Amino acid sequence: MQKKMFKILEQKADCVLLKKDLPLSEAHQVKYFVRDIENDIIYSGYDYNQAERVFNDYDINKVRKERKDVFLEWLNEFAEA
């Protein structure tokens, strides 16, 4: 069986906190990711505490509302009915 690329550290309904062990040849040996259910990488870095903060604060519904607001603002500014 092939070894998986990531280890799940924490998971909730809208995102997951992942750990990736990097090859020893790289300066940092562990990298953390927060990935949401829409397959977007929300955080990618070497700081576990920051990754955990991003994971704990993440809310897909808030993100969707912000994206909708930005889209409607763009539409209002650049498109005509």
N, CA and C atoms as an extended XYZ file, in Angstrom:
243
Properties=species:S:1:pos:R:3:atomname:S:1:resname:S:1:resid:I:1 pbc="F F F"
N         0.844       -1.192        0.000 N   MET     1
C         0.000        0.000        0.000 CA  MET     1
C         0.885        1.250        0.000 C   MET     1
N         0.514        2.207       -0.834 N   GLN     2
C         1.280        3.437       -0.963 CA  GLN     2
C         1.047        4.344        0.246 C   GLN     2
N         2.118        4.967        0.718 N   LYS     3
C         2.009        5.890        1.840 CA  LYS     3
C         1.259        7.148        1.407 C   LYS     3
N         0.355        7.619        2.235 N   LYS     4
C        -0.411        8.834        1.947 CA  LYS     4
C         0.470       10.074        2.113 C   LYS     4
N         0.141       11.124        1.377 N   MET     5
C         0.930       12.356        1.417 CA  MET     5
C         0.717       13.155        2.697 C   MET     5
N        -0.497       13.094        3.252 N   PHE     6
C        -0.859       13.931        4.387 CA  PHE     6
C        -1.363       13.096        5.557 C   PHE     6
N        -1.225       13.667        6.735 N   LYS     7
C        -1.820       13.097        7.938 CA  LYS     7
C        -2.877       14.080        8.431 C   LYS     7
N        -4.070       13.581        8.729 N   ILE     8
C        -5.144       14.433        9.245 CA  ILE     8
C        -4.893       14.671       10.728 C   ILE     8
N        -4.773       15.946       11.104 N   LEU     9
C        -4.592       16.305       12.509 CA  LEU     9
C        -5.920       16.635       13.176 C   LEU     9
N        -6.765       17.377       12.452 N   GLU    10
C        -8.099       17.732       12.947 CA  GLU    10
C        -9.016       17.853       11.746 C   GLU    10
N       -10.299       17.590       11.998 N   GLN    11
C       -11.268       17.686       10.912 CA  GLN    11
C       -12.601       18.156       11.471 C   GLN    11
N       -13.271       19.015       10.690 N   LYS    12
C       -14.643       19.414       11.006 CA  LYS    12
C       -15.438       19.423        9.711 C   LYS    12
N       -16.677       19.804        9.762 N   ALA    13
C       -17.579       19.669        8.613 CA  ALA    13
C       -17.111       20.433        7.377 C   ALA    13
N       -16.434       21.581        7.565 N   ASP    14
C       -16.103       22.406        6.404 CA  ASP    14
C       -14.619       22.474        6.053 C   ASP    14
N       -13.745       21.904        6.874 N   CYS    15
C       -12.320       21.922        6.544 CA  CYS    15
C       -11.542       20.891        7.348 C   CYS    15
N       -10.284       20.739        6.968 N   VAL    16
C        -9.413       19.764        7.605 CA  VAL    16
C        -8.031       20.394        7.802 C   VAL    16
N        -7.396       20.060        8.927 N   LEU    17
C        -6.026       20.491        9.216 CA  LEU    17
C        -5.112       19.303        8.920 C   LEU    17
N        -4.167       19.526        8.001 N   LEU    18
C        -3.299       18.447        7.528 CA  LEU    18
C        -1.840       18.733        7.856 C   LEU    18
N        -1.085       17.658        7.975 N   LYS    19
C         0.363       17.745        8.184 CA  LYS    19
C         1.043       16.960        7.076 C   LYS    19
N         2.111       17.537        6.535 N   LYS    20
C         2.882       16.852        5.497 CA  LYS    20
C         4.346       16.830        5.929 C   LYS    20
N         4.896       15.655        6.019 N   ASP    21
C         6.314       15.516        6.322 CA  ASP    21
C         7.093       15.694        5.028 C   ASP    21
N         8.033       16.637        5.042 N   LEU    22
C         8.831       16.935        3.855 CA  LEU    22
C        10.134       16.145        3.883 C   LEU    22
N        10.745       15.973        2.738 N   PRO    23
C        12.042       15.285        2.694 CA  PRO    23
C        13.068       16.004        3.570 C   PRO    23
N        13.982       15.253        4.120 N   LEU    24
C        14.992       15.827        5.013 CA  LEU    24
C        15.864       16.868        4.335 C   LEU    24
N        15.934       16.845        3.021 N   SER    25
C        16.767       17.800        2.295 CA  SER    25
C        16.208       19.222        2.328 C   SER    25
N        14.941       19.364        2.701 N   GLU    26
C        14.333       20.702        2.763 CA  GLU    26
C        14.584       21.320        4.137 C   GLU    26
N        14.631       22.650        4.181 N   ALA    27
C        14.980       23.357        5.413 CA  ALA    27
C        13.996       23.053        6.546 C   ALA    27
N        12.722       23.043        6.232 N   HIS    28
C        11.700       22.728        7.227 CA  HIS    28
C        11.215       21.307        6.954 C   HIS    28
N        11.028       20.547        7.988 N   GLN    29
C        10.673       19.151        7.795 CA  GLN    29
C         9.177       18.882        7.864 C   GLN    29
N         8.394       19.843        8.342 N   VAL    30
C         6.949       19.646        8.461 CA  VAL    30
C         6.230       20.873        7.909 C   VAL    30
N         5.201       20.642        7.102 N   LYS    31
C         4.388       21.725        6.567 CA  LYS    31
C         2.930       21.425        6.900 C   LYS    31
N         2.179       22.473        7.202 N   TYR    32
C         0.777       22.333        7.587 CA  TYR    32
C        -0.119       22.977        6.540 C   TYR    32
N        -1.288       22.390        6.354 N   PHE    33
C        -2.270       22.883        5.404 CA  PHE    33
C        -3.644       22.875        6.047 C   PHE    33
N        -4.453       23.855        5.676 N   VAL    34
C        -5.882       23.819        5.969 CA  VAL    34
C        -6.570       23.835        4.617 C   VAL    34
N        -7.384       22.831        4.382 N   ARG    35
C        -8.071       22.686        3.094 CA  ARG    35
C        -9.564       22.579        3.372 C   ARG    35
N       -10.376       23.303        2.569 N   ASP    36
C       -11.813       23.278        2.826 CA  ASP    36
C       -12.530       22.292        1.908 C   ASP    36
N       -13.850       22.158        2.131 N   ILE    37
C       -14.635       21.165        1.390 CA  ILE    37
C       -14.839       21.548       -0.066 C   ILE    37
N       -14.462       22.766       -0.434 N   GLU    38
C       -14.521       23.179       -1.834 CA  GLU    38
C       -13.150       23.017       -2.492 C   GLU    38
N       -12.258       22.329       -1.783 N   ASN    39
C       -10.930       21.980       -2.274 CA  ASN    39
C        -9.992       23.178       -2.411 C   ASN    39
N       -10.263       24.234       -1.660 N   ASP    40
C        -9.379       25.399       -1.624 CA  ASP    40
C        -8.398       25.237       -0.473 C   ASP    40
N        -7.147       25.597       -0.707 N   ILE    41
C        -6.165       25.607        0.366 CA  ILE    41
C        -6.275       26.955        1.071 C   ILE    41
N        -6.651       26.918        2.328 N   ILE    42
C        -6.881       28.124        3.120 CA  ILE    42
C        -5.598       28.579        3.804 C   ILE    42
N        -4.771       27.619        4.160 N   TYR    43
C        -3.483       27.927        4.787 CA  TYR    43
C        -2.456       26.912        4.315 C   TYR    43
N        -1.238       27.387        4.091 N   SER    44
C        -0.111       26.537        3.747 CA  SER    44
C         1.124       27.171        4.357 C   SER    44
N         1.722       26.499        5.325 N   GLY    45
C         2.897       27.071        5.959 CA  GLY    45
C         3.511       26.138        6.982 C   GLY    45
N         4.533       26.645        7.675 N   TYR    46
C         5.317       25.834        8.591 CA  TYR    46
C         4.961       26.056       10.054 C   TYR    46
N         4.042       26.967       10.326 N   ASP    47
C         3.690       27.328       11.701 CA  ASP    47
C         2.420       26.586       12.125 C   ASP    47
N         2.582       25.612       13.014 N   TYR    48
C         1.430       24.823       13.462 CA  TYR    48
C         0.396       25.693       14.164 C   TYR    48
N         0.848       26.606       15.022 N   ASN    49
C        -0.091       27.445       15.778 CA  ASN    49
C        -0.947       28.297       14.847 C   ASN    49
N        -0.330       28.855       13.821 N   GLN    50
C        -1.087       29.648       12.843 CA  GLN    50
C        -2.065       28.765       12.076 C   GLN    50
N        -1.623       27.590       11.673 N   ALA    51
C        -2.506       26.661       10.960 CA  ALA    51
C        -3.706       26.291       11.822 C   ALA    51
N        -3.464       26.046       13.092 N   GLU    52
C        -4.553       25.688       14.004 CA  GLU    52
C        -5.525       26.851       14.187 C   GLU    52
N        -5.007       28.080       14.263 N   ARG    53
C        -5.879       29.261       14.378 CA  ARG    53
C        -6.766       29.394       13.143 C   ARG    53
N        -6.173       29.251       11.966 N   VAL    54
C        -6.936       29.340       10.720 CA  VAL    54
C        -8.012       28.258       10.700 C   VAL    54
N        -7.642       27.054       11.056 N   PHE    55
C        -8.585       25.938       11.097 CA  PHE    55
C        -9.750       26.229       12.048 C   PHE    55
N        -9.434       26.674       13.254 N   ASN    56
C       -10.471       26.921       14.264 CA  ASN    56
C       -11.399       28.067       13.882 C   ASN    56
N       -10.872       29.076       13.191 N   ASP    57
C       -11.669       30.252       12.831 CA  ASP    57
C       -12.431       30.096       11.515 C   ASP    57
N       -12.128       29.066       10.755 N   TYR    58
C       -12.700       28.933        9.418 CA  TYR    58
C       -14.188       28.601        9.458 C   TYR    58
N       -14.950       29.323        8.627 N   ASP    59
C       -16.392       29.097        8.506 CA  ASP    59
C       -16.755       29.227        7.029 C   ASP    59
N       -17.086       28.117        6.388 N   ILE    60
C       -17.382       28.104        4.952 CA  ILE    60
C       -18.542       29.028        4.606 C   ILE    60
N       -19.523       29.147        5.486 N   ASN    61
C       -20.670       30.014        5.195 CA  ASN    61
C       -20.269       31.484        5.169 C   ASN    61
N       -19.353       31.872        6.043 N   LYS    62
C       -18.843       33.245        6.038 CA  LYS    62
C       -18.060       33.503        4.747 C   LYS    62
N       -17.251       32.547        4.343 N   VAL    63
C       -16.467       32.681        3.112 CA  VAL    63
C       -17.397       32.800        1.903 C   VAL    63
N       -18.417       31.968        1.849 N   ARG    64
C       -19.369       32.021        0.726 CA  ARG    64
C       -20.079       33.373        0.668 C   ARG    64
N       -20.462       33.912        1.828 N   LYS    65
C       -21.121       35.221        1.856 CA  LYS    65
C       -20.171       36.308        1.353 C   LYS    65
N       -18.923       36.268        1.797 N   GLU    66
C       -17.936       37.252        1.348 CA  GLU    66
C       -17.720       37.156       -0.160 C   GLU    66
N       -17.625       35.945       -0.678 N   ARG    67
C       -17.445       35.760       -2.121 CA  ARG    67
C       -18.645       36.279       -2.902 C   ARG    67
N       -19.838       36.049       -2.380 N   LYS    68
C       -21.048       36.528       -3.043 CA  LYS    68
C       -21.070       38.055       -3.053 C   LYS    68
N       -20.716       38.670       -1.926 N   ASP    69
C       -20.687       40.130       -1.842 CA  ASP    69
C       -19.691       40.721       -2.841 C   ASP    69
N       -18.509       40.126       -2.934 N   VAL    70
C       -17.495       40.599       -3.881 CA  VAL    70
C       -17.996       40.440       -5.314 C   VAL    70
N       -18.629       39.308       -5.605 N   PHE    71
C       -19.169       39.073       -6.938 CA  PHE    71
C       -20.242       40.103       -7.286 C   PHE    71
N       -21.172       40.357       -6.366 N   LEU    72
C       -22.239       41.321       -6.634 CA  LEU    72
C       -21.687       42.730       -6.811 C   LEU    72
N       -20.668       43.069       -6.040 N   GLU    73
C       -20.026       44.379       -6.188 CA  GLU    73
C       -19.374       44.496       -7.577 C   GLU    73
N       -18.673       43.444       -7.992 N   TRP    74
C       -18.048       43.428       -9.314 CA  TRP    74
C       -19.112       43.557      -10.400 C   TRP    74
N       -20.183       42.786      -10.275 N   LEU    75
C       -21.258       42.787      -11.255 CA  LEU    75
C       -21.876       44.181      -11.377 C   LEU    75
N       -22.108       44.799      -10.239 N   ASN    76
C       -22.688       46.147      -10.222 CA  ASN    76
C       -21.768       47.158      -10.886 C   ASN    76
N       -20.464       47.004      -10.694 N   GLU    77
C       -19.521       47.966      -11.241 CA  GLU    77
C       -19.218       47.761      -12.716 C   GLU    77
N       -19.212       46.528      -13.193 N   PHE    78
C       -18.721       46.251      -14.537 CA  PHE    78
C       -19.750       45.679      -15.524 C   PHE    78
N       -20.939       45.338      -15.060 N   ALA    79
C       -21.916       44.721      -15.978 CA  ALA    79
C       -23.209       45.520      -16.010 C   ALA    79
N       -23.826       45.476      -17.180 N   GLU    80
C       -25.064       46.214      -17.384 CA  GLU    80
C       -26.152       45.219      -17.784 C   GLU    80
N       -27.350       45.412      -17.226 N   ALA    81
C       -28.467       44.510      -17.539 CA  ALA    81
C       -29.055       44.825      -18.887 C   ALA    81
